[in-house]
Amino acid sequence: MGGATSVKRVVAIVIGVAVAAVVLVYSTSNSTKAGTVRGAMGLGTSQQVGVLERASNRETVVAALLGPNSARSGAAGSRVVLGKRGLYGRNGVGWGTSRPAEIFNGGDPSGLVTHIQWQRWGQGNATGYGLNAIFKPRGGYYGKLVRIQLRPYDLGRCSAKGPLAYRKLMVREPSRPGGPIGRWFSWAGLKTLCQLSFIADE
């Protein structure tokens, strides 16, 4: 009996050491992540760090559940951009970038879309929703922004060595705040997002 008891004690000690090692590695890993985030973002409270650690853990679990194909899809989508960088010169915003939260032609307010949220980015057709200013029938702009829908498509390259890009963009919006959604039309009348070439010039 004494020998059996000794063996049980040894097994229990070994298991305890193994569990402690796992906990130590897990804690060290999370501490390293928290330190990196704190250093990069200037976080100063333990509560903020705790939230970030929990969010990081959840993302890791979700990625594991979705599998490697999901990670590759997200990475591939992040390399797809909207049109050509510098399409509207120095005043343009968002062109040639991935999932832009804002696009701007650099001129009138009607050429500015803000707070864009994208869906299916990186696929053949993506969809986005944002806010845009629209003209009044007799001139000027409505005081309230409207919800505009964006549909970039035509994946390809604007240049031989350029990134994969959506080369065309269709949009639609109501003609007045609170009105029904209108028909699809090409953004700013462009034939392509690779150069300032307009449909009306054909």
Buried (B, 14 or more C-beta within 10 A) or exposed (E): EEEEEEEEEEEEEEEEEEEEEEEEEEEEEBEEBBEEBBEEEEBEEEEBBEEBBEEBEEEEEEEEEEEEEEEEEEEEBEEBBBBBBEBBEEEBBBBBBBBBBBBBBBEEEBBBBBEBEBEEBBBEEBBBBBBBBBBEEEEEEBEEBBEBBBBBBBBEEBEEEBBBBBBBBBBEBBBBEEEEEBEEEBBBEBBBBBEBEEEEEE
